[in-house]
Amino acid sequence: MINFNRIKTLYLKELLELGRNTGLIFMLIIFPVIIYPVILLYTAEIGISKQQKLEKAKSIVAIKNEKILPEMEELLKNEPQIKLVPFKDENISEKCNLVIVINDNKGFFATDLNNYSVTLFFESTNQRSMVALQRVNSLLSDYKQELVYRRLDDKKLSSDFLEPITVTSVNKATAKKITGSQLGEILPFLLIMFILTGTIQVAVDITAGEKERKTIQTLLLTPITRTEILLAKLAVVTTSAIISTTINFTSIALTLSFLSSHSNALNNLSLSADTFLSCLVIILPLVTLMSTLLLCLGIMAKNQIEASIYTMPVILLTFIPLLATSGDTNNNIYMQLIPVINTSLALKSILMGSHTFLSLSVAFMANAIYSVILLLATGKLFQNEDIAFGGISEIITQRKNNKEITVIDSIIVFSVSLLLYVHIGSKLQENNLKTGLVYSQILFLFLPALIAGSKASLKKVFRLNKPPLYSMIIAPLIGFAAIIASSFIGSIQSAFLPIPDSLTKALGNLVTFQTFNEGIIVILVVALTPAIFEEIFFRGFIMSGLEKYIKGFWLCLITGLLFAVFHLNVYHLLALTFTGTILGAWTLKSKSIIPAMIIHFTYNATQTILSNAKVFNSEFPWYVPAISFIFLLATLFIPDGKQPAAKQN
């Protein structure tokens, strides 16, 4: 039973300790209040000042062959923002921003009209030159129009002669939508950066920092449970993140409001109160998710230096909003399931006033669910004595004296095999796809697993046990159901990451066959070979090395993710991870690798046959994948049956 009073006490104690850190308080509160208004005001002021200076300055223009068209020279002389200087050369400098060269243009056919060609020489890297170009172009456009009307008048023609169709463009975007789109490009990036700013140092300090200061041991010896300690620390990290985000966002909102009220050019930048509150509410689950993630990484580290290494990839997450919200965003319901991206898109839609209750609810709930899952995983890690007092690196680098496969063995073999598969296996497959695939499976999956696993019992490492009879019978049905379920997952991923036609064509060429004998060869290559060698490698060697420190669902999921990564196919990453997780679950349930081989073979062989027959369609009615998911889940709860009693001596 969780004691919330103890959590509250520990929470207040952690906050009090953080309060003594004046540097941290400065970074969380004082720094954003001072620095962001200064930066934004200064930047805006400089930008406006430069623009006004350019608009006030005269454009220096030179004309070559001005006698050909004297009217143009008079036109430019009468323009107050243009200063004419004598022509020297066509070079652009501070003394000449634009050069106009006028020539007679008789054309191919001789006419009684005097036509002219005008060439404008400018420099795109020179702002004064660009302003001069804009001004002269505007004048020339009006002058051309005047000449046309003169000629029409000479020929006694109406101006309607030149306008058979009148085209009018009307911008239907509201001022709020335009402003929201502009703010939506940068504000999500800033807000998520604020979350990290207010979270990383706190999370590292109360986890890896306590380990380094040797105060975590005292805390773990108190009567407070580890769950209560974890919840209290999460509350501290989340509180600091919320404070940092709120203060930073408020500072920016007030600054934008100030700019809007003092500048006509920026009068649409202010945020309304409801928009401000909506943005804060939608970001709360992401604050919790990021806080939990950073707390988890801090717990995994043995010191603050190691924690900073672990949190470095998280900092790269701040660039995701820039990619997600730039340009025309694809804001479908599936995108709302992806952390960070869903919040970025939700913030942009709120700022533009185009959000819907459904999209915001999905984004909010998705991040909340991810937070709970990650918190449970963090709790499992914190229960481990080695991790709670040390770090994950010490566990990984531990080498046992007895002959067992360790985590470090799995990591090294996986990395080496992947490297060889990419650089050498790809060359083998370029010469002959089918034979190259078989050679790659044997040389870079089977042999490394066999050599590295030979130091222990191969039967134990590869789980070469006799499986229960029911697992052999149900394995093909699991393979069929996995095809439907993984295809549904693949369709979700393809909604926001479409599969290139080149990849679809390449996979189609691999499984295509014309005769029965060719079909047998294709099935042996793409179904039987991977079913044997990939299972020996992943559900055999890799899983044996990981299972000492990772158990149950997480062991199956991580092995499945490694299985997906090894295929180097980002477009099928989710589907492959799901399939790998199912294979791992049945390996653990049956205590044998054989059912996983049967499932793998059934999966690949069936897909090959259906794809070649062009009858496979991943667009199922919703209830078909639902039934498949329910069936796959239900099979995992089938009783294993009674184990034979041990013989008495």
C-alpha positions in Angstrom: 0.0 0.0 0.0 1.5 3.3 -1.0 1.7 5.9 1.8 1.1 9.3 0.2 2.2 11.1 3.4 5.6 9.7 3.1 5.7 10.6 -0.6 4.7 14.2 0.3 7.4 14.3 3.0 10.1 13.1 0.7 8.8 15.4 -2.1 9.1 18.4 0.2 12.6 17.3 1.3 13.8 17.0 -2.3 12.4 20.4 -3.2 14.1 21.9 -0.1 17.4 20.5 -1.2 16.9 21.8 -4.7 16.0 25.2 -3.2 19.5 25.4 -1.8 21.0 25.2 -5.3 21.0 28.9 -6.3 22.4 28.1 -9.7 19.5 25.8 -10.5 17.0 28.4 -9.2 18.6 31.0 -11.4 18.3 28.7 -14.5 14.7 27.7 -13.8 13.2 31.1 -12.8 15.4 34.2 -13.1 17.1 33.3 -16.4 13.9 32.9 -18.5 12.3 36.0 -17.0 15.3 38.1 -18.0 16.8 36.6 -21.1 13.9 35.8 -23.3 12.3 39.2 -23.3 15.7 40.7 -23.9 16.5 38.4 -26.8 13.1 38.7 -28.4 12.8 42.5 -27.9 16.4 43.1 -29.1 16.0 40.8 -32.1 12.6 42.4 -33.1 14.0 45.9 -32.6 17.0 45.2 -34.7 14.9 43.6 -37.5 12.4 46.5 -37.5 15.2 49.1 -37.4 17.1 47.5 -40.3 13.9 47.3 -42.4 13.0 50.9 -41.7 16.5 52.0 -42.5 16.4 50.2 -45.8 13.0 51.7 -46.6 14.1 55.2 -45.9 17.4 55.0 -47.7 17.5 56.1 -51.4 18.3 53.6 -54.0 21.3 54.6 -56.2 20.7 53.7 -59.8 22.7 54.1 -63.0 21.3 54.0 -66.6 23.2 52.9 -69.7 21.9 54.2 -73.0 19.4 56.5 -71.4 19.0 58.5 -74.6 17.2 55.6 -76.2 14.3 56.0 -73.8 14.4 59.5 -72.2 11.1 59.0 -70.6 12.5 56.4 -68.3 15.2 58.7 -67.1 12.6 61.4 -66.3 10.5 58.8 -64.5 13.3 57.7 -62.2 14.3 61.3 -61.6 10.9 62.1 -60.3 10.9 59.2 -57.9 12.0 60.6 -54.4 13.4 57.2 -53.2 15.7 56.8 -56.2 18.9 58.7 -56.9 20.3 58.6 -60.4 24.1 58.6 -60.9 26.2 58.5 -64.1 26.8 55.1 -65.6 30.4 53.7 -65.2 30.2 49.9 -65.3 27.8 47.1 -64.6 29.3 46.3 -61.1 27.2 46.6 -58.0 28.6 48.5 -55.0 27.6 50.9 -52.2 27.9 53.7 -54.8 25.5 52.0 -57.3 22.8 49.6 -56.1 21.3 48.8 -59.5 22.3 49.2 -63.2 19.7 49.6 -66.0 20.7 48.8 -69.5 18.3 50.0 -72.3 18.5 48.7 -75.9 16.3 48.9 -79.0 14.4 45.7 -79.5 13.3 45.5 -83.2 12.2 41.9 -82.9 12.0 39.3 -85.6 9.3 41.2 -87.5 9.6 44.8 -88.4 6.7 47.0 -87.1 5.9 50.6 -86.8 6.2 50.4 -83.0 9.3 51.3 -81.0 10.0 48.4 -78.6 12.8 48.3 -76.1 14.6 45.7 -73.9 15.6 46.7 -70.4 18.1 44.6 -68.4 18.5 45.1 -64.6 21.8 44.2 -63.1 21.7 43.6 -59.3 23.2 41.5 -56.5 21.0 39.2 -54.5 23.5 39.2 -51.6 23.2 43.0 -51.3 20.0 44.2 -49.4 20.2 47.7 -50.8 20.5 46.2 -54.3 17.4 44.1 -53.7 15.4 47.1 -52.5 16.4 49.0 -55.5 15.4 46.2 -57.8 12.0 46.1 -56.1 11.5 49.8 -56.5 12.5 50.0 -60.2 10.5 46.9 -61.1 7.4 48.5 -59.5 8.0 51.7 -61.5 8.7 49.8 -64.8 5.5 47.8 -64.3 3.4 51.0 -64.0 5.3 52.6 -66.9 4.8 49.5 -69.2 1.1 49.6 -68.4 1.0 53.3 -69.3 2.7 52.7 -72.7 0.2 49.9 -73.4 -2.8 52.2 -72.7 -1.2 54.9 -75.0 -0.9 52.4 -77.9 -4.5 51.2 -77.3 -5.7 54.8 -77.4 -3.7 55.4 -80.7 -5.5 52.4 -82.2 -8.8 53.4 -80.7 -9.1 50.2 -78.8 -10.6 49.7 -75.3 -8.4 48.5 -72.4 -10.8 45.5 -72.1 -9.1 44.3 -75.3 -6.2 43.1 -73.1 -8.3 41.6 -70.3 -10.6 38.8 -71.6 -10.4 37.2 -68.2 -10.2 38.9 -64.8 -8.5 36.8 -62.1 -8.8 37.8 -58.5 -7.1 35.9 -55.6 -8.8 36.0 -52.2 -6.9 34.8 -49.1 -9.4 33.1 -46.9 -6.9 32.5 -44.0 -7.8 34.5 -41.0 -5.3 36.7 -39.3 -5.3 34.3 -36.3 -4.6 31.3 -38.6 -1.7 33.1 -40.4 -0.2 34.2 -37.1 -0.7 30.8 -35.6 1.0 29.1 -38.5 4.0 31.4 -38.1 4.2 30.9 -34.3 3.5 27.1 -34.7 6.8 26.8 -36.6 8.9 27.8 -33.6 6.9 27.7 -30.4 6.6 23.9 -30.1 10.4 23.7 -30.4 10.9 26.3 -27.7 8.4 24.7 -25.3 9.9 21.3 -25.6 13.3 22.8 -25.2 12.0 24.5 -22.0 10.8 21.1 -20.6 14.3 19.7 -21.0 15.9 22.8 -19.6 13.9 22.5 -16.4 14.1 18.8 -16.2 17.5 17.4 -17.1 19.6 18.9 -14.3 17.0 18.2 -11.7 16.5 14.5 -12.8 20.3 13.9 -13.0 20.9 15.6 -9.6 18.3 13.6 -7.6 19.3 10.2 -9.2 22.9 9.9 -10.5 23.9 12.9 -8.3 22.7 11.1 -5.2 24.6 8.0 -6.2 27.7 10.0 -6.7 27.2 11.8 -3.3 26.5 8.4 -1.6 23.2 9.7 -0.2 21.0 7.2 -2.1 22.1 4.4 0.2 20.7 6.3 3.3 17.4 7.0 1.5 17.0 3.3 0.5 17.5 2.1 4.0 14.6 4.2 5.3 11.2 2.5 5.8 9.9 4.3 2.7 9.2 1.9 -0.2 11.1 2.2 -3.5 7.8 2.9 -5.3 7.1 5.8 -2.9 10.7 7.1 -3.4 10.3 6.9 -7.2 6.9 8.7 -7.2 8.3 11.5 -4.9 11.3 12.0 -7.2 9.0 12.0 -10.3 6.9 14.6 -8.6 9.9 16.8 -8.0 11.2 16.4 -11.6 7.7 17.0 -13.0 7.2 20.1 -10.8 10.4 21.6 -11.9 9.6 20.9 -15.6 6.1 22.5 -15.2 7.5 25.6 -13.4 10.2 26.0 -16.0 7.8 25.5 -19.0 5.1 27.8 -17.5 7.6 30.6 -16.7 9.3 30.4 -20.0 6.0 30.3 -22.0 4.5 33.1 -19.9 7.6 35.2 -20.5 7.4 34.7 -24.3 3.6 35.3 -24.3 4.0 38.6 -22.4 6.9 39.6 -24.7 4.8 38.9 -27.8 1.9 40.8 -26.4 4.2 43.8 -25.7 5.6 43.6 -29.3 2.1 43.4 -30.7 0.9 46.5 -28.9 4.0 48.6 -29.8 4.5 47.6 -33.4 2.1 47.7 -36.3 4.3 45.1 -38.1 3.8 42.6 -35.3 0.3 43.4 -34.2 -1.0 39.8 -34.7 1.6 38.1 -32.5 -0.2 38.2 -29.2 -1.7 35.0 -27.7 -5.2 35.0 -26.2 -5.7 33.7 -22.7 -7.6 30.6 -23.9 -4.9 29.8 -26.5 -2.2 30.2 -23.8 -4.1 27.9 -21.3 -4.9 25.3 -24.0 -1.2 25.1 -25.0 -0.2 24.6 -21.3 -2.8 21.8 -20.8 -1.9 19.9 -23.9 1.8 19.9 -23.0 1.3 18.5 -19.5 1.3 14.8 -20.5 4.5 15.4 -22.5 6.0 17.1 -19.5 5.3 14.0 -17.4 6.6 11.7 -20.1 9.9 13.6 -20.6 10.3 13.8 -16.8 9.8 10.1 -16.4 12.2 9.3 -19.3 14.9 11.5 -17.8 14.3 10.1 -14.3 14.7 6.6 -15.8 18.0 7.5 -17.5 19.2 9.1 -14.3 18.5 6.0 -12.4 20.3 3.9 -15.0 23.5 6.0 -14.7 26.0 5.5 -12.0 27.3 9.1 -11.9 26.4 12.5 -13.4 28.9 12.2 -16.3 27.3 8.9 -17.4 23.8 10.5 -17.0 24.8 13.4 -19.2 25.8 10.8 -21.9 22.4 9.0 -21.6 20.4 12.2 -21.8 22.3 13.5 -24.8 20.0 11.7 -27.4 17.0 13.1 -25.6 18.2 16.6 -26.3 18.0 15.7 -30.0 14.3 15.3 -29.5 14.0 19.1 -29.5 14.6 19.1 -33.2 11.6 16.8 -33.9 9.1 19.7 -33.5 10.9 21.7 -36.1 10.5 18.9 -38.6 7.0 18.0 -37.6 5.5 21.5 -37.7 7.4 22.9 -40.7 5.5 23.5 -43.9 2.2 21.7 -44.7 1.7 19.3 -41.8 0.0 15.9 -42.1 -2.1 16.0 -39.0 -3.9 12.7 -39.3 -5.1 10.7 -36.3 -2.1 8.3 -36.5 0.4 11.2 -36.1 -1.3 11.9 -32.7 0.0 8.6 -31.4 3.7 9.5 -31.8 5.2 11.2 -28.7 6.7 14.7 -29.1 5.3 14.9 -32.7 1.7 14.7 -31.5 2.3 17.6 -29.0 4.0 19.7 -31.6 1.2 19.3 -34.1 -1.4 19.8 -31.4 0.3 23.1 -30.3 0.4 24.3 -33.9 -3.3 23.5 -34.5 -4.2 25.3 -31.2 -2.3 28.4 -32.3 -4.0 28.3 -35.7 -7.4 27.7 -34.3 -7.8 24.5 -36.4 -7.7 21.9 -33.6 -10.4 19.4 -32.9 -11.4 17.8 -29.6 -10.6 14.3 -31.0 -7.1 15.1 -32.1 -6.2 16.8 -28.9 -7.7 14.0 -26.8 -5.8 11.3 -28.7 -2.5 13.2 -28.3 -3.2 13.9 -24.6 -4.2 10.3 -23.8 -1.4 8.8 -25.9 1.3 10.7 -24.0 -0.4 9.9 -20.6 -0.4 6.1 -21.4 3.2 6.2 -22.5 4.1 8.0 -19.2 2.4 5.2 -17.2 4.2 2.4 -19.2 7.5 4.1 -18.8 6.9 4.7 -15.1 6.2 1.0 -14.6 9.4 0.1 -16.5 11.4 2.7 -14.4 9.9 1.1 -11.2 11.2 -2.3 -12.3 14.7 -0.9 -12.9 14.7 0.8 -9.5 13.8 -2.5 -7.8 17.1 -3.9 -9.1 19.8 -3.5 -6.3 22.6 -3.3 -8.8 20.9 -0.4 -10.7 19.6 1.4 -7.6 23.1 1.6 -6.1 25.2 1.5 -9.2 24.1 1.7 -12.8 23.2 -0.2 -15.9 26.8 0.0 -17.3 28.2 -2.0 -14.4 25.6 -4.8 -15.1 26.4 -4.8 -18.8 30.1 -5.0 -18.2 29.9 -7.8 -15.6 31.6 -11.0 -16.7 30.7 -14.2 -14.8 33.3 -16.8 -14.2 30.9 -19.6 -15.1 30.3 -20.4 -18.8 27.1 -18.4 -19.5 26.1 -16.1 -22.3 26.1 -12.5 -20.9 24.5 -9.2 -22.0 27.8 -8.0 -23.3 28.1 -11.1 -25.4 24.7 -10.4 -27.0 25.6 -6.8 -27.6 29.0 -7.5 -29.2 27.7 -10.3 -31.4 24.7 -8.3 -32.5 26.8 -5.3 -33.4 29.5 -7.3 -35.3 26.8 -9.4 -37.1 24.9 -6.2 -38.2 28.1 -4.6 -39.4 29.1 -7.6 -41.5 25.6 -8.1 -42.8 25.4 -4.5 -44.0 28.9 -4.2 -45.6 29.5 -7.7 -46.8 26.0 -9.3 -47.0 24.8 -6.5 -49.2 27.6 -7.1 -51.6 26.7 -10.8 -51.7 23.1 -10.0 -52.4 24.0 -7.6 -55.2 25.5 -10.4 -57.2 22.6 -12.8 -56.7 19.8 -11.8 -54.3 18.6 -15.3 -53.4 21.9 -17.1 -52.9 23.4 -13.9 -51.3 20.5 -13.9 -48.8 21.2 -17.6 -47.8 25.0 -17.0 -47.5 24.4 -13.9 -45.4 22.1 -15.8 -43.0 24.6 -18.6 -42.5 27.8 -16.5 -42.4 26.6 -13.5 -40.3 23.8 -14.9 -38.2 24.3 -18.6 -37.6 28.1 -18.8 -37.5 28.6 -15.9 -35.0 25.9 -17.3 -32.7 27.4 -20.8 -33.0 30.9 -19.6 -32.2 30.0 -17.2 -29.4 27.5 -19.7 -27.9 29.9 -22.6 -27.9 31.4 -21.5 -24.6 28.1 -22.6 -22.9 25.7 -25.4 -23.6 24.4 -25.0 -27.1 21.2 -26.8 -26.2 20.5 -24.3 -23.4 21.6 -21.2 -25.4 19.6 -22.1 -28.5 16.6 -23.6 -26.5 16.8 -26.8 -28.4 14.2 -28.5 -26.2 11.2 -30.6 -27.0 8.2 -28.2 -27.1 4.7 -29.0 -25.8 2.5 -30.7 -28.4 -0.1 -27.9 -28.2 2.5 -25.3 -29.2 3.4 -27.3 -32.3 -0.3 -27.5 -33.3 -1.2 -23.9 -32.7 2.0 -22.4 -34.2 0.7 -22.2 -37.8 -2.5 -20.5 -36.7 -0.4 -17.9 -34.8 1.6 -17.3 -38.0 -1.6 -16.6 -39.9 -3.0 -14.3 -37.2 0.4 -12.5 -37.0 0.2 -11.7 -40.7 -3.1 -9.9 -40.3 -2.1 -8.1 -37.1 1.3 -7.0 -38.4 -0.2 -5.8 -41.7 -2.6 -3.6 -39.8 0.3 -2.2 -37.7 2.2 -1.6 -41.0 -0.7 0.3 -42.5 -0.7 2.6 -39.5 3.0 3.3 -39.9 2.7 3.8 -43.6 0.1 6.5 -43.0 2.8 8.8 -41.8 5.8 7.1 -43.4 4.7 5.8 -46.9 6.6 2.9 -48.3 8.6 3.8 -51.4 7.6 2.1 -54.7 11.2 1.0 -55.2 11.2 -1.0 -52.0 7.8 -2.6 -52.8 9.1 -3.5 -56.2 12.4 -5.0 -54.8 10.5 -7.1 -52.3 8.1 -8.2 -55.0 11.0 -9.3 -57.2 12.3 -11.4 -54.4 9.1 -13.4 -53.9 8.1 -13.7 -57.5 8.1 -17.2 -59.1 6.6 -18.6 -62.3 6.7 -22.4 -61.8 6.2 -24.8 -59.0 9.9 -25.6 -58.7 10.8 -21.8 -58.6 8.2 -21.5 -55.9 9.8 -24.1 -53.8 13.2 -22.4 -54.1 11.7 -19.0 -53.2 10.0 -20.4 -50.1 13.2 -22.2 -49.0 15.1 -18.9 -49.4 12.7 -16.4 -47.9 10.8 -18.6 -45.4 12.7 -21.7 -44.3 16.2 -20.1 -44.1 15.2 -17.1 -42.0 13.0 -19.3 -39.8 16.0 -21.4 -38.8 18.9 -19.0 -38.7 17.2 -15.8 -37.5 15.4 -17.7 -34.7 18.7 -19.3 -33.6 20.3 -15.9 -33.6 17.6 -13.8 -32.0 15.3 -16.1 -29.9 18.3 -18.3 -29.2 21.6 -16.5 -28.7 20.5 -12.8 -28.2 17.6 -13.7 -25.9 19.8 -16.0 -23.8 22.2 -13.1 -23.2 19.5 -10.6 -22.3 17.2 -12.8 -20.1 19.4 -12.7 -17.0 18.7 -9.0 -16.5 15.5 -8.5 -18.5 12.4 -10.6 -18.0 9.0 -11.4 -19.6 7.4 -8.8 -21.9 10.4 -6.4 -21.9 12.7 -9.3 -22.9 10.4 -10.2 -25.8 9.9 -6.5 -26.9 13.6 -5.6 -26.8 14.6 -8.8 -28.7 11.8 -8.0 -31.2 13.1 -4.5 -31.6 16.6 -5.7 -32.3 15.1 -8.2 -34.8 13.4 -5.3 -36.6 16.5 -3.1 -36.5 18.6 -5.9 -38.0 16.3 -5.9 -41.1 17.3 -2.3 -41.8 13.8 -1.5 -43.0 12.4 1.6 -41.3 9.2 1.3 -43.2 8.3 -2.0 -41.6 9.9 -1.3 -38.2 6.7 -1.5 -36.1 5.3 -4.6 -37.9 8.7 -6.4 -37.5 9.0 -5.4 -33.9 5.4 -6.8 -33.2 6.2 -10.0 -35.0 9.5 -10.4 -33.2 7.7 -9.8 -29.9 5.2 -12.6 -30.6 8.0 -15.0 -31.6 9.8 -14.2 -28.4 6.7 -14.7 -26.3 6.1 -18.2 -27.7 9.8 -19.1 -27.2 9.5 -18.3 -23.5 6.1 -19.9 -23.1 7.1 -23.2 -24.8 10.7 -23.1 -23.4 11.7 -24.1 -26.9 12.8 -22.4 -30.1 10.9 -24.8 -32.4 7.4 -23.2 -32.2 9.0 -19.8 -33.1 10.6 -21.4 -36.1 7.2 -22.8 -37.2 5.5 -19.5 -36.7 8.3 -17.7 -38.6 8.1 -20.2 -41.5 4.3 -20.0 -41.7 4.4 -16.2 -41.6 7.0 -15.8 -44.4 5.8 -18.7 -46.6 2.1 -17.5 -46.5 3.0 -13.9 -47.3 5.2 -15.2 -50.2 2.5 -17.3 -51.7 -0.3 -14.7 -51.3 1.9 -11.8 -52.6 3.0 -13.9 -55.7 -0.7 -14.7 -56.3 -1.6 -11.0 -55.9 -4.4 -11.8 -53.5 -2.9 -10.4 -50.4 -4.6 -7.2 -49.2 -3.7 -5.4 -46.0 -7.0 -3.4 -46.1 -9.1 -5.5 -43.8 -12.4 -4.6 -42.1 -11.6 -3.3 -38.6 -12.9 -6.5 -36.9 -10.5 -8.8 -38.7 -7.3 -7.3 -37.1 -9.2 -7.0 -33.8 -10.0 -10.7 -33.9 -6.3 -11.5 -34.7 -5.0 -9.4 -31.8 -7.5 -11.0 -29.4 -6.5 -14.5 -30.7 -2.8 -13.8 -30.3 -3.3 -12.5 -26.8 -5.6 -15.4 -25.8 -3.1 -18.1 -26.9 -0.5 -16.8 -24.5 -2.9 -17.7 -21.6 -3.3 -21.3 -22.7 -2.2 -23.5 -19.7 1.1 -25.1 -20.3 -0.1 -28.5 -19.0 1.3 -30.5 -16.1 5.0 -31.1 -16.1 6.0 -34.7 -15.5 6.9 -35.4 -11.9 10.6 -36.0 -11.1 11.6 -39.6 -10.5 12.4 -40.5 -6.9 15.7 -42.2 -6.3 
